[in-house]
Amino acid sequence: QVQLVESGGGLVQPGGSLRLSCAGSGFTFSIYSMGWYRQAPGKQRELVAAITYGGSAKYIDSVKGRFTISRDNAKNTVTVSLQMDGLKPDDTAVYYCNIISSDGQFLNWGQGTQVTVSS
């Protein structure tokens, strides 16, 4: 059974840091790039950061220089982390991890982890 379990969110003041973690199991993650997505209230889910199996990373402009994605690969499991520094109120959202899909076919979404940036 494929599972994606996100953790590490919380309430943080502007300028603070959080480290999110995603544990994936039951799938051949090694052939996919992985991504962190977020969905803010009233907005569509967006891809924030992506990382290939080999560790090459890309970010949306609004988080470049502040967020760092990493992954640890093992047989049929993966741990994908997102180090978030210099957090801003606009980063407030529920964060999810999933594969990078070119055809819109994703794995079942996990429950996500809430990140709230507020003073």
N, C-alpha and C positions, 0 to 999 in steps of 0.2 A: 504494500500500500504506500503510495507516494504521500509524503508529508513535508510541509514547510512550516516551521515554527519560528516566529520572530520574537525577540525579547530585547530588553534594554532601554525602552523608552521611559519617559518621565516628564516632570515639570522642571524647567531650568530657566534661569534668568538670561536676558540678552547678553551675548558674549560668552556664555557658558559652553560646556562640552557634554556630549553623550557618545557612548559607543553602543551601536546596535549590533545584534548578532542574529543570524538566521541559520537554523539547523535543517538541512534537507536530507531526506532518506528515501529509499525505495525506488530509485530512478538512476539512470545512467547519466549523471550530471556531467561527466567528463567530456561529452560531445557538445555541450552547450555553454555559451556565455551566460553569465548570471547577472541579474540587475536588482537594484533597489528602486522601488517605486514609492510614490507618496500620493495621497489623496487628501486635499484640504476640504473643509466644509463647503459645499456648493460648487466644487470644481471637479473636473475630470482627473482620473488617475494619470500621473505623469512619471516617466522614467527619469530618475535623478542621476544614477551612476550605473555603469556597466563594466564588467570585467570578463575577459576571455579565460579559457582554461589555463593558458600560459601566464596570465597575470597582467595583460595589457588592459589599461583602464581608460574610460572616457567619462566625462561629466557634463551636465548642462552648465551653461555659463554662470548661472546664479549661484552655484555652489563650488565652482572651481577655486582652488586655493584654500577652501575651508573644509571640504569633505574628502575622505580617503577611503576607497573601497579595497577590500582584500578578500582572498579566498584560500581555503585549505581543503585540498581534494583528498578523497579516499575512495575506496571501492564502494560504489552505489551510495555514497554519502558526500555531503559538502557542507562546509561552514563558510558562510559569507558574512563579513563584518563591514560595518560602515562607521568610521570614526568621524564625528561631526564636531568641529570646532567653530568658534565665532558665530554661534547660533543667533539667528534673527527671528523676530516674530513671524515673518513670512515663511519660515521653515516649519511652522506649526501644521501638523498633518498626521494622519495615520500612515505609517511606513510599512511596506510589504516587500518581500523578496520573491523573485520568480525567475524563470528562464527568460532569455531574450528571444522573442519569437518574431519571425518575419511574416508569418501568416495568421497572426492573431490567436494561435492555439497555445494557450498557457497551461501550466499545471494548475490543479485546484489551488485557489488562493488560501493562504493561512488567515489567521485572525488579525494579523498585523500588530503593530505596537505604536501606541499613541505618543507623539512628541509634542509637547506644549512649551512654547517659548514666550515667557511673559514676566514682567516685573511685578 
